[in-house]
């Protein structure tokens, strides 16, 4: 062992300084300095983890009190007709019409104490999908969608694929706002459950040959400088990137293979459910596995159950959702993706605890449930609690910023990072909230 000679004296741990300067003592766990340097070099050259998110958006507002936060001891006009069932995690009960999820609860965590203060569909959706509370009711993004932020900061995990996809169509409040056109989502605009499912704009029209496409690309390049000279807002730069990415997808087979559901085992397709939600979830898994970074799946708008809430849930909404989400959770785990792929499910708010005269439940932002699975988070938990009528959180209240900062944490994104809006004001990705401690 090499020793650097010098005067011997003790440090604060009473270790002789001469012995401390031995090269062997400079390493950890008995490793030599050469070992340590070699491992550091290997770590630096190792490929980065390809983190991804699949968001199931339950547009309309799912009934938390009938799904994940039942109150069996409440009066009948509150508790409704559904009963809780046990899951495979002791102490966690969920609704009787989610039996498949009950069997995989060890691979999921439920936050029962999320909330905000806006009962409008548009404003609630924008808040939950961007992290920013809007002050006016609008039908388009004032703030960038989370998927657009991810596209801006991370880009795709593999070249030749989009960073951000919405399924099966363009979902509400999914656009990039001031981040630019290049951060808008790609969408197939087609039902993946249809036999003739084909992704719009993902292949060349029959009359356009690859050579003709090359000529068009060259012409666009020649026009770039002219177009930029006319540009005053910087929009052209975003559009240019949008077209470059689109051309790369059309001329590469990566995206076409990722979107090809016919490559999947028919038995697995049945497991997800042969409907638009099930096949969209399966397609989402294919996309993140291939290299897409963020996928939003809209689970229909039928969750707005102002009337006939219980029949709508038990006969249509919950069976499809239960099957699709359970298959997705299991598939992510079976393929060894649970450390790197986060599945998250929520809507814009919950539903009123009190049942209305039409046997329905109305808008209720005061309490809602959010489901997490994978992403390297801690699973098998029910986090937070609401009062005896599921009206508001009584333990561990969490805001939209908390929910979304947890998601950004999984992706390794600094949610305090800022971008300039159209008025050149610096805007943080999130202006409130921090990751949910029980999960991270």
C-alpha positions, 0 to 999 in steps of 0.5 A: 500500500502506498503511503504519503510520508509526513509528520504524524498527528491525530485528526478529530477521530483520533486516527493518525494523520500518516495512516489517514493519508494512505491511498487505501484509506481514501476509498470507500468500502475497501475499494482501491482508488483505481476501483473507485475511479473505474466505477465512476467512469462506468457510471458516467458512461451508463445510459440515463434512465428513460423516465416516462409518465402515463396519465389517465385523465378521467374527464368530467370528474370521477366520484371519489366517494364511490371509488376510492373513499367510500363512507359506509357509516354515513347516511344513505343520502351520502354513502349511496348504494356501493359498498367497500371491499377489501384489497390485498393490502391490509387496511385499504378498502375501495369500491366494490366495482373495482375488484381487479384493482383490489387485487393489485393494490400492492402495486398502487397508492391512493391519495385520498386528500387531494383538493382545490377550490374551483368547481368549473370543468374548464378551470378545474381541468386547467388547474389539474393539467397545468398546475396553475389556477386560471382566473377566467373560464376558457376553452384553451390553454393559458398555461402549458400542459404538463405533457408540453412542459415535459416535451420542452424539458426532456424531449423524447426518450428516443429520436424518431418518436414524439415526446408527448402524445394524447390518446385517442384524440386531442384531450382538453387543455393539452396544448403548450401555450407559451412554450411553442408549437413544437411542444404540442402533443401528437395524436392519432385522432383515431380509435385504437380498438377499431380493426382499421386503426391507422394513425393520421399523418404517420405515413406518406400519401400514395402520390408522395414518394420519399424522393419528392419528400426530400425535395420538399424538405430542401425547399423548406430549408431554403425558405427558412431564412426568409421566414425567420426574417418575417417572424416577430414572435418566434413562432416560426422556430417552433413550427420549424421544429414541429415540421422537422419532427413530423418528417422524421416520424414519417420517414422512420419506422420507429413510430409506425412500429410503436403505434402498431397494436397488431403486434400485440398478443390478442390475449393481452389485448383482451386483458386490457379490454376491447374498447377505446380506453383499454386499447389506448392504455395498451398503446400508451404502454407501447409508446413509453416502452418505445421512447415516448416520454409523456402520454395522456389517455382521456378516459371519456367525458362520461364521469360527469354523472349529474344524473343516474350516477350509480347505474352509469358507474357500475354498468359502464364507467367502472368496469372498463376503467377497472380492467384497463388500469389494472392491466396497465399496472400489471403490464408495467410491472411484468415488463420491469418498467415500474421504476421508470414509468409512472402511471397516474389517474385523476380527473378535474375534481370529485363529486358531491357527497350528497346525492342530488334528486336525479340520483346523481352527484354534482361537481365537488373540488373540495376532495378528490382521489388520485391514484399513483403506480410505479415511477419508483414511488412507494406503493401499497398505501392509502395516503390522507383522509377526508371527513366522515362525509368525504367533503374535505381533507382532514389529514395530509391535504394535497393541492394540484401542485403537490400532485404534479410536483410528485410527477415531475420529481419522477421525471427528474424535472425541476418544477421551479424552473422558469420559462418566459410567457408571451409577455416575457414574464418568467413563469415557473413550471409550478408556483406552489406545492411540493412532492408528496412525502409519503410517496417519494 
